[in-house]
Amino acid sequence: MSEKTTQNMKPATAAKKLGIYLPAAPAEFQEEPLSRAGFNELLTTPPEWLEELRAKGPHPRPVVAHKLNVSISGLARAEITDALTTAQIDELLADRPVWLQEERASLAAVRAEEKRVRDAAAAKGDRS
């Protein structure tokens, strides 16, 4: 039998799975591959730096888009390409600029259409 090898993930992959902005993470996290066991440990008992990043940011674009309830494409259309902190996101939510209102409405319409299509497919499947 062959021995099991330790699975490692690149720092960028680990950061993506943790929902953090890699350049804001400590240098040792950015430079070394992370084992599956190390990753699971970060999930179960996150260190202070990870909790701080998750709470205050800066946040990567997928997290920013989720918190603003817009698509990543909507962020690009609004020319938001940098990571944002929680305070910056809260400021945008409080001010509700026109682009944010439009992008939220656009995403809501897309989601409603996706739901309509799913419901129609399910109804068609029930009739068969």
Residue pairs with C-beta under 8 A, 6 or more apart in sequence:
6 35
6 36
6 37
7 35
7 36
8 33
8 34
8 35
8 36
9 17
9 33
9 34
9 36
9 39
10 33
11 22
11 25
11 29
11 30
11 31
11 32
11 33
11 34
12 22
14 29
14 34
14 39
14 42
15 21
15 22
15 25
15 29
15 60
16 60
17 39
18 42
18 43
18 50
18 54
19 54
19 59
19 60
19 62
19 63
20 50
20 53
20 54
20 59
20 60
21 53
21 57
21 58
21 59
21 60
21 83
22 30
22 60
23 30
23 83
24 53
24 57
24 58
24 83
25 49
25 53
26 49
34 42
42 50
46 54
55 86
56 85
56 86
56 87
57 63
57 83
57 84
57 85
57 86
57 87
57 88
57 89
58 82
58 83
58 84
58 85
59 67
59 83
59 84
59 85
59 86
59 89
60 83
61 72
61 75
61 80
61 81
61 83
62 72
64 75
64 80
64 83
64 84
64 89
65 71
65 72
65 74
65 75
67 86
67 89
67 93
68 75
68 89
68 92
68 93
68 100
68 103
68 104
69 104
69 107
70 78
70 100
70 103
70 104
70 106
70 107
71 103
71 106
71 107
71 110
74 99
74 103
74 106
74 107
75 81
75 103
77 99
77 103
78 99
78 100
78 103
84 92
92 100
93 100
